[in-house]
Amino acid sequence: MSVNGSSAPAAPGGRASSAVSRVLVVDDEENMRHLLLLMLRKEGYEVVAAADGEQALELLAAREFDFVLCDVRMPRLDGMALLAELHHPGHALTVIMMSAFGTLDLAIEAMKAGAYDYISKPFKSDEVVLTLRKAEERERLKRDNARLEVELVRTRGLENLVGTSTAMQAVHATIRKVAPHKATVLITGESGTGKELVARAIHDLSDRRRGPFVAVNCGAIPETLLESELFGHAKGAFTDAYRSKTGRFEEAHGGTLFLDEIGELPLSLQSKLLRALAEDEIRRVGDTRATPVDVRVLAATLRDLEADVASQRFREDLFYRLNVVPLALPPLRERHGDLPLLVHHILARSRERFGRNVRGVTREAMALLESQDWKGNVRELENLLERAMVLSEAEWLGPDELAIEPVAGAGPPEDGEDELSIKKLSRRLEDRLIRSALERTRGNRTHAARLLEISHRALLLKIKEYGIDL
């Protein structure tokens, strides 16, 4: 079938490597097709023309176009019928309608049917080109937004899991691999390693990211309340159950439920959790009916669940149901090279929060930080830096501002056993913090107590205890 003014076709369904926009002109008037071909080619567009809607569909099936300029009134398949064919999933074309019988009602009808814009004939060449340029800009913005969304999805959640060490890169890789799937992940690691941050990252990188993320600390809720907290209860299920209650499973429907400290879950509830995971439904306390739920479950623990299974403290079948994908977080002391990045990240995030202009830490302070064991991991580091930022007036935090002692082996101890005495180190730390707070507040004990987050009376007692001279 010949097409007036058509250029050599590309491979079916293919797309030329050139960035030039492809335009399909659909008009039953040969003169109009010829005019638009010349006009648009002069503006740098790649243009193909069709005499009616049916011919346009044949061309669209054979190659890709970016824009369609389509007349409303044509024989065989008219413009509105062609627009209806193109405005459905699978076609991402931008359609601009044209008509010599331009009325406001027709323009509105075309826009409602999915047209990008409407041009009345006769038109000026600038009008057509301007409309196409606007459409191109819109498509460019859509592509940019889609690219940014992909990039955001790729990095969302990982921005708080700072680290380029081999150990952290392995964690990042595992998160990216497991995020798209519904598989249960068991996150293990010491306290303060960021288990909830990992769970949030998995959620944010998954297709459930627009759903809720619900976190439950199984060790922080009394056993008598935990079943109702997780699964909800029916009205009248027990004394004081005056109304039905939705549990966390139902709250997380369509999203992710994060069960922190899963190792603290009582045996009496482990079978009910296992049933919920296996059957994708829950039963409220006191209810005879099951409620279907669509929830992805992530769990975390600092306990050795395998040892708990061996001692019959934790159900073996539940352990295997939870441990589909194990993800072990490294302690900070094993994340070689990550400490400077973490310090920079924590300080940058905290500047606005505390209204302080702390630029960083000195070399001596960094060496001191790197000498620590960090038994509290990243959470301990974060607390220390935020406290130093609040109490110090310095732009650069040094060893004095950090108010920590070198660990044993990092420097000469003050006496034989002092470096191992928690009690003595705690007293020194308190002394330094109180002096720093009083210095910063110019001796105002009320303000100093507020900074230290202790009562005014407690501060007075400690000032006396440590012999601090005001």
KAURUR-V433576 format. One record per backbone hydrogen bond with DSSP energy under -1.0 kcal/mol. NH is the residue of the N-H (numbers start at 0). CO is the residue of the C=O. Records with the same first field share a line. If there is no record, write none. Layout:
NH = CO ; CO
//
This chain:
5 = 2
13 = 10
22 = 45
23 = 66
24 = 47
25 = 68
26 = 49
32 = 28
33 = 29
34 = 30
35 = 31
36 = 32
37 = 33
38 = 34
39 = 35
40 = 36
41 = 37
43 = 40
44 = 39
45 = 20
47 = 22
49 = 24
52 = 76
55 = 51
56 = 52
57 = 53
58 = 54
59 = 55
60 = 56
62 = 58
65 = 21
66 = 21
67 = 93
68 = 23
69 = 95
70 = 25
71 = 97
76 = 74
78 = 71
81 = 77
82 = 78
83 = 79
84 = 80
85 = 81
86 = 82
87 = 85
90 = 87
93 = 65
95 = 67
96 = 116
97 = 69
98 = 118
106 = 102
107 = 103
108 = 104
109 = 105
110 = 106
111 = 107
112 = 108
113 = 110
114 = 109
115 = 94
118 = 96
120 = 98
127 = 123
128 = 124
129 = 125
130 = 126
131 = 127
132 = 128
133 = 129
134 = 130
135 = 131
136 = 132
137 = 133
138 = 134
139 = 135
140 = 136
141 = 137
142 = 138
143 = 139
144 = 140
145 = 141
146 = 142
147 = 143
148 = 144
149 = 145
150 = 146
151 = 147
152 = 148
153 = 149
154 = 150
155 = 151
157 = 154
160 = 157
161 = 159
168 = 164
169 = 165
170 = 166
171 = 167
172 = 168
173 = 169
174 = 170
175 = 171
176 = 172
177 = 173
178 = 174
180 = 177
185 = 324
186 = 298
187 = 326
188 = 300
192 = 189
197 = 193
198 = 194
199 = 195
200 = 196
201 = 197
202 = 198
203 = 199
204 = 200
205 = 202
208 = 205
210 = 207
213 = 255
215 = 257
217 = 259
219 = 216
224 = 221
225 = 221
228 = 224
229 = 225
230 = 226
231 = 227
232 = 244
233 = 284
235 = 240
236 = 233
240 = 237
241 = 239
244 = 232
247 = 228
248 = 229
250 = 246
251 = 247
252 = 249
253 = 293
254 = 251
255 = 211
256 = 295
257 = 213
258 = 297
259 = 215
261 = 299
263 = 260
264 = 261
268 = 265
269 = 265
272 = 268
273 = 269
274 = 270
275 = 271
276 = 272
277 = 273
278 = 274
279 = 275
281 = 290
284 = 231
286 = 283
290 = 281
292 = 279
295 = 254
297 = 256
298 = 184
299 = 258
300 = 186
304 = 302
307 = 303
308 = 304
309 = 305
310 = 306
311 = 308
312 = 307
313 = 307
318 = 314
319 = 315
320 = 316
321 = 317
322 = 318
324 = 183
326 = 185
328 = 187
333 = 330
334 = 331
335 = 333
337 = 334
341 = 337
342 = 338
343 = 339
344 = 340
345 = 341
346 = 342
347 = 343
348 = 344
349 = 345
350 = 346
353 = 349
354 = 350
355 = 350
358 = 394
359 = 394
361 = 396
365 = 361
366 = 362
367 = 363
368 = 364
369 = 365
371 = 368
376 = 373
378 = 191
379 = 375
380 = 376
381 = 377
382 = 378
383 = 379
384 = 380
385 = 381
386 = 382
387 = 383
388 = 384
389 = 385
390 = 386
391 = 387
396 = 359
401 = 397
402 = 398
409 = 406
419 = 416
420 = 417
424 = 420
425 = 421
426 = 422
427 = 423
428 = 424
429 = 425
430 = 426
431 = 427
432 = 428
433 = 429
434 = 430
435 = 431
436 = 432
437 = 433
438 = 434
439 = 435
440 = 436
441 = 438
442 = 437
443 = 440
444 = 442
447 = 443
448 = 444
449 = 445
450 = 446
451 = 447
453 = 448
458 = 454
459 = 455
460 = 456
461 = 457
462 = 458
463 = 459
464 = 460
465 = 461
467 = 462
//
